[in-house]
Amino acid sequence: MSEAQDPIRLEIVSHALVAAAEEMNVTIWRTSRSTTVRELLDYSTAVFDRDGRNLAQAARMPVHLNSMEPCLEEIKTRHIPLDDWAEGDVIITNDPYSGGQHLPDFLCFKPVFHQGRRIAITGVLTHHVDVGGGAAGGYNARATEVFHEGVRVPPVRLVTAGKLNQELLATILCNVREPEIFRSDLLSEVSALEVGARSIRALADKYGGPTFEAVGQAILDGSEAGMRAAIAAIPDGSYAAEDWIDGDGLSPETLRIVVRVTVAGDRLAVDLSGTAPQAAGPVNATFALTKSAVYYAIIAATGAPVAANSGCYRPIDVAAPVGSLVNAAFPAPVSMRMLTGHKIVTATLRALAGVLPERIPAAYYGVTFNHAIGIIHADGRRQVYFDSELGGWGGHPEQDGADGLSAGFHNQQNTPIEMIESLYPLTFTRYGLLPDSGGAGRHRGGLGIVREWRFDGHRGLLNASFDAFRSRPYGLDGGAQGSAGRLSVTRDRVMTELPPKVIGHELAAGDVVRMETPGGGGHGDPSRRDPTALAADLAGGYVTAGHANISTSNG
Amino acid sequence: MTGAIRFAVDIGGTFTDLQLVDEATGRVAAYKLPTTPEDPSIGLIDGIRGACARHGLALDRVEVVMHGTTIATNAVLQRRLPEGALITTAGFEDVLEIGRHARRDVYGLKAEPRTLLIPRHRRFGVVERIGADGRMIAPLDEAAATDLARRIATSGWPVVAVALLHAYANPIHERRLREIIEREAPGVEISLSSEISPEIREFERTSTTVLNALLMPVVRGYTRRLEARLAEAEFKPLLYLVQSNGGATTPARAGLEPARLLLSGPSGGALAAELIAAELDLPNLIAVDMGGTSYDISVILAGRRNVVAAGEVDGCPVRLPMVEMRTIGAGGGSIAWLDGAKRLHVGPESAGAVPGPVCYGRGGTRPTVTDANVVLGRLDPAHFLGGAMRLDKAAAASALDAHVAQPLGLDIDRAAEGVLTVTVSKLATAIKLSLFEKGLDPADFALISFGGAGGLHAVEVAGELGIKTVVFPLNPGTLSAYGILMSDLVHDLSRSRLMRLTPDCLPALRALADGLAVEGRAILDGEAVPADRQDLAFTADLRYQGQAFELLIPVPAQPLDAALIDLLAERFHVLHEQRFSYADRTVPVELVTLRLTATGRLGKPPVAAMAADGIAAEPTERPMRLGGAWQQVPVHQRAAIPTGDVLRGPLMVEEEYTSILITGGWTVESTGAGHLVAHREIAR
C-alpha cells in the first residue's frame, strides 16, 4: 500500500484541510467590518490542490464553494496560467465573465508554496457591501449590461510577491460607495488566505510535499467513488422538470428553467437546454453559477455521505446553452443571478423527486430577498444599508418544512434588528412568521417571513431583487404551493404594491416598507395531515381557521 | 475561619464528587458516592456526612459548602421546565422562533430539529417602543398590559419572560410590565431581559431571558429543598452555587439568575487548572477533560481562565459571561465508523455507559476508542477500574475487524492504531482551533489532562501540537471539585450602549460605570461581603466600527478620563493585531458593552503540600503495541512513583480510575504535591 492510500493518513490530512478552511473562515468573520460579512455571513473559504481542484470547504455557502473551482479553471486557462503564480501572489477577480458570479463577490486566491513548489491554493469569496454602479448595494434592477452593475476587476494580482498593489486598490476604492468598509473586507480576505496557507505548509512539512499532494488526490478519488456509488443507486433513466422566475425586472414575462437529469450507471448528466434565452435584465446566471447550483442539488439529493469536494463533481456533466439564462454571454447583466440559481436547484431536485421520493422535499422559498437602501442624510453624508431575507422550507416526505430558515445553496444569518437600528435610520414595526404562507400538505411547507420597517432618514433609494411573486414554490405529491412574495410601501396611509425588482424607489421619512417572503410548498395530500399537527398549527396561529378549511377542501 | 471545614461538591450525572479542606491542618481529602437523581441534595448531604466520618472530622465544623451543579443544564436538556409565557414588543413575538436563520448541515434536505422553549401560543406582544438610543418612541399600552397580566394569572403559567426591543438601553417598559404582572398575577416569577442580559442583539437576549425565566422555579425549588435538608442537619454551612463564569453565588441570587448556572459543569476543571497553573508556575495551560463521550477544552492564559461573553445550550444562545469551553464529541466510548467513501471517522456518536464499548460485554457491537486501547494492550483487561470490571479483548478485536479492519484491508492491529491516530488528530485539531481563534500558538502552552480517558492520549496529542509539557494532576477524578473549593463570589453585570470610543463618550461612559459600580457594591453588601473584600473590575467590549465581534479589554483601575480612553483604544489595537494579524488605527473604535465583575473574595484556606505516601510496589511489564510494534512496556503504580525520580518512556502509569501513557521520547516525574509532569526530551 502506498503512503497516499494509507486510509488513516488520508483521514488525518483530510481533516486538517477542512480545519485550514475553517481557520480561514474564522479569520474572515472576525476581521471584516461590513454587515454582509459580520451578520449575514455572506462569504466562504476553501482549499484547492495545486491545479485548482477543490479539496476542502468550510461549511458555509455552497453557492460560493462549488463555483470557486470553475472560477479557478477560467483564470488559469484564459488569464494567468498557474505556472505564473509566484510565491506571495494574491489573484483577485469579481468578473462574471472570468469565472465569477456577480460583481459584489470578490474571489481571492493564493498559491501555497513548499520547498519552491506550488502544492496547493487557498481561496476566499466575500460578498462586498457595494461595488459602485447604478445602484447602492450592487443590485441594479435596470441594468442591461454588466457595465451598469459596478466596477469589474478581471483576474489580476492584488498582491505581487508579498507586496500589496496599492494603485490597484486605490482604483477599486475610487469606484465604490463605502471605500473604508470595502478596503477592510478585502484585506481581511488577504489575511485569511495566508492563515490557510500557513496550516497547509505545516502539513506538508509533516508529511512531505509529495505525500501531501498524493493524499490530496486520494481524498478526491474517495469522494468520487462515494458519489458514483450514490448515483448508481438511482434508477437509470432521464428525468425532466421545470421551474420559473417572475421575470427580469424589465419585462413581466415569466422565464422558464428546464432541467433534464440523465442517470446512466454511476454517471449523471444535467442538461439545461430549453431554458429561456438570456434576459435583458440582470437575472442571468454565468455558467460557473449554474454548475454550482447543479453540483449542490445533486450532492444534496443523493445524500452521499462524503466530503464535498471536486471529486463529487467528476461523475456529473453539466451542459447549458451559451446565451441562455443559465449560461449568459458577455455583457449580459448578472447581479440577481441568485434568483435563477435557486430555481436551478429546485428544478433539479424536482426532476429527481420521482426516483428519490423518500428524499426530495417540496420547493423552498427559492430566492434570496436581497434589498438595499442608498441613504442620503440631510448633511449629504451617504450610507448603504444592505440586507437579505429568506422564507420557509418545503414539506419533506418525513416532516414539515422548517419555518424561516436558510435553505438550498445559500446559508446566511439575519442581522439583529437592534444592530440595524443602531446604525441606520430605520425603525422596525414587525418581524415575524407569516401565517398561512406554508403550502398545505400532509407535511406542510414552512412559513415565510414578514418584515416591516419605517424609514426615518432624510432621503432613501430602495433597491430590491426579489422574485416568487408569481412563480411560487411548488408542492409535491399532492401538496399545495407555498405563498407568493410581496413588497409594498405605505405613505400617508396609502399602500402601493411594488414589483419584485425595484431600483431607486424614493423613500421619505415616515414611509413604511413591508416585505413578505414565500412559505415552502406542501408535501403529500393535505387531507392526510395528522389531525394533531393541524390542531397544533391552529393553536399556534401558523395556520388560521379559514385557511385550513380552504386548503383541506381544495387538496 | 480557623478550624472550619470547607466542602466542594460537584454533582454529575453518575457520581457526586466531594473535596474538603480542613482549614486547621490544611489537609485536603476527596470522597465520591453515586448521585441520587431523584433529589441530588440527598447525595450532597450524605456525602458530607460520609466524608467527615471517613476522615474523622466533626460535622459541626463544616462552615462552607461550594456547590457545582448541572441541575440547570439538565433541566434544559431533558425539558423538565415549566410552561412559561414570553412578552415581547408587539410585532416581534416570533424573534425567539426565527432565530438567526443559518444552519449547520448545508447539504441536508431535511431540516435539523430546532429547540423552541416557548411555543407561539404563549408568546404575546405589547404595544410599546424604545429606540436604539434609549429614547421612548411609543409608550407602553398599560390597558393591554393589564389584560395580558390577567390572562397570565388565569392561565396559571408560573413564569414570564419579558424581552422588549432595546430594553438594554432603557428598561422602563420592562420594569413597568413587571409591576403590572406582580399586581395582577401575584406569585408569578418574572425575568426581565434588561436585568439578566442587558446586551444588544434581540434574539440572543430573548433566548437568555427565556432560559432564565423557565429555570427560576427549577433552581429555586432545588435550593429550597437543599436548604430545608441542611436546616435539619447537624451542621449549618454557608451554601454557595458555582456559576458558568467560574465564580460562586448565593442560593438567593441563583434563584433570580439561574441561567448563570447553565454550562457551569466544566468550569470547576478550569478553576482547578488555574490553581495548578500557579502552583507549577505554568501560566499558559490548556486544560482537557476527556470522559466517555466528550472532550472539554479550556484555556488558561497568563494564569487566568478565559471568560467569553456567550455560550449555547441545546442550540439556545446564552448571552452571559462564561468560562470558555470547546466541547467535541470524542471520548473513550466514541464509535469508530466508515463513511460511504470508506473513510474512517471516530465519534461524535458514543456508546456511552450503556451499552458501552464492545469490551464491556454489555451488548455494545460497534468498536470504540476504548476497544482500540484494549486491543493494543494499552488498557489491561484484567485491571480496568482497579480490577472492578473485566474487559473482553477478543470481542473488541472482532468488532474492530468487522467494522474497520476488513473493509479497509488492514490487519486488526493497524485498524486499532488507525482509530487512535484519528482520535488524537481530532483532539489536537480541536485544541488548535481553540487557540487559533485567539491568535495563540500551542507551542507556548503546557497541557493538563484529566478525566477517565484523557491519560492514554494526552502525550500523543501534545506531540501533535508541539507542546513540550503535560501535567497529570493529583486526584484527576475529583479535580473539578478541587477547583470549586477555591472559588470566590463573582457577579457579572453589563450594559450595552453603542458609542464611539472618543473623549466625547466620557460622560455617557461614566454614567454607565457609576451605575454598574453602585449595583455591584449593593449585591456584595447584600451578601455581607466586607468592603475590603470587594473587588470591582471593569471590562470594555470593543470593536472596530461595524465589526460583528467584540474583544473584551480589561479596564485598568484608574480615573475614567481621556488618557484612559486612549489607553483602552491602544490595548484594543494591540490585541486585535495579535489575534487577527492586523490593526488599523485609522478606523474608529466602538464600545458595545461595558461589563463589571464584582468579586467578593472568600478566604482561601492554606492547602498543605501533599506528601506522596510511597507504596513500595515494583513496576510490572506487559506487551503493548506502540509506534507500530509490539513491545514489553513497564507499568508503574502511580502511588509508588517516588518524588523526584525521572522515569523515561515508554511506560504506563496506572491508578484507580485512569491510566497514563508516556510514549518514547518523553520523561515523567512526580512533583512534591503529587502531580505527574511529563516532558518531551530534547531531540538529540
Interface residues (C-beta under 8 A of the other chain):
Chain A: M1 P7 I8 L10 E11 I12 S14 H15 A16 A19 E22 E23 V26 T27 W29 R30 T31 S32 R33 S34 T35 V37 R38 E39 L41 A59 R60 M61 P62 E180 I181 S184 L187 S191 E194 V195 G222 S223 A225 G226 A229 A230 Y296 I299 A300 A301 G303 A304 P305 V306 A307 A308 L349 R359 I360 P361 L390 W393 H396 E398 Q399 G401 A402 D403 G404 L405 S406 N411 Q412 Q413 N414 P416 I417 E418 M419 E421 S422 L423 T427 F428 T429 R430 Y431 G432 L433 G446 I449 E452 A539 G540 G541 Y542
Chain B: G91 F92 E93 D94 V95 E97 I98 G99 R100 H101 A102 R103 R104 D105 V106 Y107 G108 L109 K110 A111 R114 P119 R120 H121 R129 G131 A132 I137 L165 H166 I200 R201 E202 F203 E204 D339 G340 A341 K342 R343 L344 H345 L408 G409 L410 R414 E417 G418 T421 V422 S425 K426 T429 K432 L433 F436 E437 L498 Y544 Q545 G546 Q547 A548 F549 R579 F580 S581 Y582 D584 V587
